[in-house]
Amino acid sequence: MVDDVEKRWSGDGTFRRAAAYVIVVLSFAGLVAALTFWWAASRARCAAEAVLCDTSSAVAVVFGPGAVLLLGGLGAFVATYLVWRRGGKWVVWQGAGWFLLVMMTVYLAIGGVSAGS
């Protein structure tokens, strides 16, 4: 078992794997955001108005990437548990999970304000 007091959390590639996971999740969330913005802007109903012209486009733009970030954060916490069970350095994965959940909260807060106005 890992001695949590020792604080040596790097050295076996855990940080690199967790950082790559975060980058992949953020990239996928960005792709989902771009696709939902494109979908909302190309709708006939929204052609003359703003991109978020009705409820369905606002919900898709706000909650699509938010769901990706939520699932990515939960996936990082699952990885935290699995690394902990193996006796590995799990703290980096926990940090990745919290970072993704904070990004989800920030995105939803900004998106909720912009979709509501």
Contact map, one row per residue, 1 for C-alpha under 8 A:
111000000000000000000000000000000000000000000000000000000000000000000000000000000000001100000000000000000000000000000
111100000000000000000000000000000000000000000000000000000000000000000000000000000000001110000000000000000000000000000
111111100000000000000000000000000000000000000000000000000000000000000000000000000000000000000000000000000000000000000
011111100000000000000000000000000000000000000000000000000000000000000000000000000000000000000000000000000000000000000
001111100000000000000000000000000000000000000000000000000000000000000000000000000000000000000000000000000000000000000
001111110000000000000000000000000000000000000000000000000000000000000000000000000000000000000000000000000000000000000
001111111000000000000000000000000000000000000000000000000000000000000000000000000000000000000000000000000000000000000
000001111110000000000000000000000000000000000000000000000000000000000000000000000000000000000000000000000000000000000
000000111110000000000000000000000000000000000000000000000000000000000000000000000000000011110000000000000000000000000
000000011111111000000000000000000000000000000000000000000000000000000000000000000000000010000000000000000000000000000
000000011111110000000000000000000000000000000000000000000000000000000000000000000000000000000000000000000000000000000
000000000111111000000000000000000000000000000000000000000000000000000000000000000000000000000000000000000000000000000
000000000111111110000000000000000000000000000000000000000000000000000000000000000000000000000000000000000000000000000
000000000111111111000000000000000000000000000000000000000000000000000000000000000000000010011000000000000000000000000
000000000101111111100000000000000000000000000000000000000000000000000000000000000000000000011000000000000000000000000
000000000000111111110000000000000000000000000000000000000000000000000000000000000000000000000000000000000000000000000
000000000000111111111000000000000000000000000000000000000000000000000000000000000000000000000000000000000000000000000
000000000000011111111100000000000000000000000000000000000000000000000000000100000000000000011001000000000000000000000
000000000000001111111110000000000000000000000000000000000000000000000000000000000000000000000001000000000000000000000
000000000000000111111111000000000000000000000000000000000000000000000000000000000000000000000000000000000000000000000
000000000000000011111111100000000000000000000000000000000000000000000000000000000000000000000000000000000000000000000
000000000000000001111111110000000000000000000000000000000000000000000001000000000000000000000001000100000000000000000
000000000000000000111111111000000000000000000000000000000000000000000000000000000000000000000000000000000000000000000
000000000000000000011111111100000000000000000000000000000000000000000000000000000000000000000000000000000000000000000
000000000000000000001111111110000000000000000000000000000000000000011001000000000000000000000000000000000000000000000
000000000000000000000111111111000000000000000000000000000000000000001000000000000000000000000000000000000000000000000
000000000000000000000011111111100000000000000000000000000000000000000000000000000000000000000000000000000000000000000
000000000000000000000001111111110000000000000000000000000000000000010000000000000000000000000000000000000000000000000
000000000000000000000000111111111000000000000000000000000000000111011000000000000000000000000000000000000000000000000
000000000000000000000000011111111100000000000000000000000000000010000000000000000000000000000000000000000000000000000
000000000000000000000000001111111110000000000000000000000000000000000000000000000000000000000000000000000000000000000
000000000000000000000000000111111111000000000000000000000000000110000000000000000000000000000000000000000000000000000
000000000000000000000000000011111111100000000000000000000000100110000000000000000000000000000000000000000000000000000
000000000000000000000000000001111111110000000000000000000000000000000000000000000000000000000000000000000000000000000
000000000000000000000000000000111111111000000000000000000000000000000000000000000000000000000000000000000000000000000
000000000000000000000000000000011111111100000000000000001001100100000000000000000000000000000000000000000000000000000
000000000000000000000000000000001111111110000000001000000000100000000000000000000000000000000000000000000000000000000
000000000000000000000000000000000111111111000000000000000000000000000000000000000000000000000000000000000000000000000
000000000000000000000000000000000011111111100000000000000000000000000000000000000000000000000000000000000000000000000
000000000000000000000000000000000001111111100100001100001000100000000000000000000000000000000000000000000000000000000
000000000000000000000000000000000000111111100110011100000000000000000000000000000000000000000000000000000000000000000
000000000000000000000000000000000000011111110110000000000000000000000000000000000000000000000000000000000000000000000
000000000000000000000000000000000000001111111110000000000000000000000000000000000000000000000000000000000000000000000
000000000000000000000000000000000000000001111110000000000000000000000000000000000000000000000000000000000000000000000
000000000000000000000000000000000000000000111111000010000000000000000000000000000000000000000000000000000000000000000
000000000000000000000000000000000000000111111111111111000000000000000000000000000000000000000000000000000000000000000
000000000000000000000000000000000000000011111111111000000000000000000000000000000000000000000000000000000000000000000
000000000000000000000000000000000000000000001111110000000000000000000000000000000000000000000000000000000000000000000
000000000000000000000000000000000000000000000111111010000000000000000000000000000000000000000000000000000000000000000
000000000000000000000000000000000000000010000111111110000000000000000000000000000000000000000000000000000000000000000
000000000000000000000000000000000000100110000110111110001000000000000000000000000000000000000000000000000000000000000
000000000000000000000000000000000000000110000100011111101100000000000000000000000000000000000000000000000000000000100
000000000000000000000000000000000000000000001100111111101100000000000000000000000000000000000000000000000000000000000
000000000000000000000000000000000000000000000100000111111100000000000000000000000000000000000000000000000000000000000
000000000000000000000000000000000000000000000000000111111110000000000000000000000000000000000000000000000000000000000
000000000000000000000000000000000000000000000000000001111111000000000000000000000000000000000000000000000000000000000
000000000000000000000000000000000001000100000000001111111111100000000000000000000000000000000000000000000000000000000
000000000000000000000000000000000000000000000000000111111111110000000000000000000000000000000000000000000000000000100
000000000000000000000000000000000000000000000000000000111111111100000000000000000000000000000000000000000000000000000
000000000000000000000000000000000001000000000000000000011111111100000000000000000000000000000000000000000000000000000
000000000000000000000000000000001001100100000000000000001111111110000000000000000000000000000000000000000000001000000
000000000000000000000000000000000000000000000000000000000111111111000000000000000000000000000000000000000011001100100
000000000000000000000000000000000000000000000000000000000011111111100000000000000000000000000000000000000001000000000
000000000000000000000000000010011001000000000000000000000011111111110000000000000000000000000000000000000000000000000
000000000000000000000000000011011000000000000000000000000000111111111000000000000000000000000000000000000000000000000
000000000000000000000000000010000000000000000000000000000000011111111100000000000000000000000000000000011011000000000
000000000000000000000000000000000000000000000000000000000000001111111110000000000000000000000000000000010000000000000
000000000000000000000000100110000000000000000000000000000000000111111111000000000000000000000000000000000000000000000
000000000000000000000000110010000000000000000000000000000000000011111111100000000000000000000000000110110000000000000
000000000000000000000000000000000000000000000000000000000000000001111111110000000000000000000000000110010000000000000
000000000000000000000000000000000000000000000000000000000000000000111111111000000000000000000000000000000000000000000
000000000000000000000100100000000000000000000000000000000000000000011111111100000000000000000000100100000000000000000
000000000000000000000000000000000000000000000000000000000000000000001111111110000000000000000001111110000000000000000
000000000000000000000000000000000000000000000000000000000000000000000111111111000000000000000000100000000000000000000
000000000000000000000000000000000000000000000000000000000000000000000011111111100000000000000000100000000000000000000
000000000000000001000000000000000000000000000000000000000000000000000001111111110000000000001101100000000000000000000
000000000000000000000000000000000000000000000000000000000000000000000000111111111000000000001100100000000000000000000
000000000000000000000000000000000000000000000000000000000000000000000000011111111100000000000000000000000000000000000
000000000000000000000000000000000000000000000000000000000000000000000000001111111110000000001000000000000000000000000
000000000000000000000000000000000000000000000000000000000000000000000000000111111111000001111100000000000000000000000
000000000000000000000000000000000000000000000000000000000000000000000000000011111111100001000000000000000000000000000
000000000000000000000000000000000000000000000000000000000000000000000000000001111111110000000000000000000000000000000
000000000000000000000000000000000000000000000000000000000000000000000000000000111111111111000000000000000000000000000
000000000000000000000000000000000000000000000000000000000000000000000000000000011111111111000000000000000000000000000
000000000000000000000000000000000000000000000000000000000000000000000000000000001111111100000000000000000000000000000
000000000000000000000000000000000000000000000000000000000000000000000000000000000111111100000000000000000000000000000
110000000000000000000000000000000000000000000000000000000000000000000000000000000011111110000000000000000000000000000
110000000000000000000000000000000000000000000000000000000000000000000000000000000011111111000000000000000000000000000
010000001100010000000000000000000000000000000000000000000000000000000000000000000011001111110000000000000000000000000
000000001000000000000000000000000000000000000000000000000000000000000000000000011011000111111100000000000000000000000
000000001000000000000000000000000000000000000000000000000000000000000000000000010000000011111110000000000000000000000
000000001000011001000000000000000000000000000000000000000000000000000000000000010000000011111111000000000000000000000
000000000000011001000000000000000000000000000000000000000000000000000000000110110000000001111111100000000000000000000
000000000000000000000000000000000000000000000000000000000000000000000000000110010000000001111111110000000000000000000
000000000000000000000000000000000000000000000000000000000000000000000000000000000000000000111111111000000000000000000
000000000000000001100100000000000000000000000000000000000000000000000000100100000000000000011111111100000000000000000
000000000000000000000000000000000000000000000000000000000000000000000001111110000000000000001111111110000000000000000
000000000000000000000000000000000000000000000000000000000000000000000000100000000000000000000111111111000000000000000
000000000000000000000000000000000000000000000000000000000000000000000000100000000000000000000011111111100000000000000
000000000000000000000100000000000000000000000000000000000000000000001101100000000000000000000001111111110000000000000
000000000000000000000000000000000000000000000000000000000000000000001100100000000000000000000000111111111000000000000
000000000000000000000000000000000000000000000000000000000000000000000000000000000000000000000000011111111100000000000
000000000000000000000000000000000000000000000000000000000000000000001000000000000000000000000000001111111110000000000
000000000000000000000000000000000000000000000000000000000000000001101100000000000000000000000000000111111111000000000
000000000000000000000000000000000000000000000000000000000000000001000000000000000000000000000000000011111111100000000
000000000000000000000000000000000000000000000000000000000000000000000000000000000000000000000000000001111111110000000
000000000000000000000000000000000000000000000000000000000000010001000000000000000000000000000000000000111111111000000
000000000000000000000000000000000000000000000000000000000000011001000000000000000000000000000000000000011111111100000
000000000000000000000000000000000000000000000000000000000000000000000000000000000000000000000000000000001111111110000
000000000000000000000000000000000000000000000000000000000000000000000000000000000000000000000000000000000111111111000
000000000000000000000000000000000000000000000000000000000000110000000000000000000000000000000000000000000011111111100
000000000000000000000000000000000000000000000000000000000000010000000000000000000000000000000000000000000001111111110
000000000000000000000000000000000000000000000000000000000000000000000000000000000000000000000000000000000000111111111
000000000000000000000000000000000000000000000000000000000000000000000000000000000000000000000000000000000000011111111
000000000000000000000000000000000000000000000000000100000100010000000000000000000000000000000000000000000000001111111
000000000000000000000000000000000000000000000000000000000000000000000000000000000000000000000000000000000000000111111
000000000000000000000000000000000000000000000000000000000000000000000000000000000000000000000000000000000000000011111
